[in-house]
Amino acid sequence: MEDTRYDLCEVSTIEFMKILLIEDELKAIETLKKGFLENNIRVDVASDGQLGFQMANSNHYDVIVSDIIMPNLSGFDLVKLLRSNRVKTPVILLTALSGTDNTVEGLESGADDYMVKPFEFKELLARLKALARRGKDNPIQHKTLSYADVKMDIDAKEIIRAGKKIDLTPKEFTLLEYFIRHQGRVISKGEIAEKVWDINFDTNTNMIEVYINYLRNKIDRPFEKKLIHTIFGSGYIFKED
């Protein structure tokens, strides 16, 4: 893997973190494992997707870091299987595949973050730290939310609007939940990137707009009253007309 640089003087030590690295390229394994160990991160390694799936199911990890193109089980399929088995460990997918479509596929598989190779090791560390602290920092949330004629069941992952059930992908669900919890105020694209995905998207990507459009097609367009509004130059607001 190219350009996987890290500067120990610039990266804060992450204590008491244990991760699972799923990667089939020996050079990448050696480079990443060395960096993790030098930053006090314990790491287990799986050399293919099927072994990684078995290890993730039988052990506790703070974060899983997985390549996408692997023998036996791809990173996309790995995450789908983990989520179907109710394994909620945060997952970062690493790939040489760039572009919005690949990023969307990675996130919709149930992954929490997506990094394109080559990347700087210190950025990977920052994202690991953000994902690891997510569960610790989040307060206890209500299991059901509602606004206007929208009802959201957090545990069952169900959305009802005006008596009609709406099927959302995992990231669409998370985005709508954030909107409902912060209804009535303007939310910037940067805030959505940080709070919904715990990452900072490249300002050149249209990822936020893509997901807003996906959500509007399902939650707004079939209904007379619109809830998601664009505030040009500022972001979006979730409110009744």
Sequence and secondary structure as in RCSB ss.txt:
>XXXX:A:sequence
MEDTRYDLCEVSTIEFMKILLIEDELKAIETLKKGFLENNIRVDVASDGQLGFQMANSNHYDVIVSDIIMPNLSG
FDLVKLLRSNRVKTPVILLTALSGTDNTVEGLESGADDYMVKPFEFKELLARLKALARRGKDNPIQHKTLSYADV
KMDIDAKEIIRAGKKIDLTPKEFTLLEYFIRHQGRVISKGEIAEKVWDINFDTNTNMIEVYINYLRNKIDRPFEK
KLIHTIFGSGYIFKED
>XXXX:A:secstr
 TT    TTTS    SEEEEEE   HHHHHHHHHHHHHTTEEEEEESSHHHHHHHHHHS  SEEEEESS SSS H
HHHHHHHHHTT    EEEEES  SHHHHHHHHHTT SEEEESS  HHHHHHHHHHHHHHHHHS    SEEEETTE
EEETTTTEEEETTEEE   HHHHHHHHHHHHTTTS B HHHHHHHHHSS   TT  HHHHHHHHHHHHHTTTSSS
  EEEETTTEEEE   
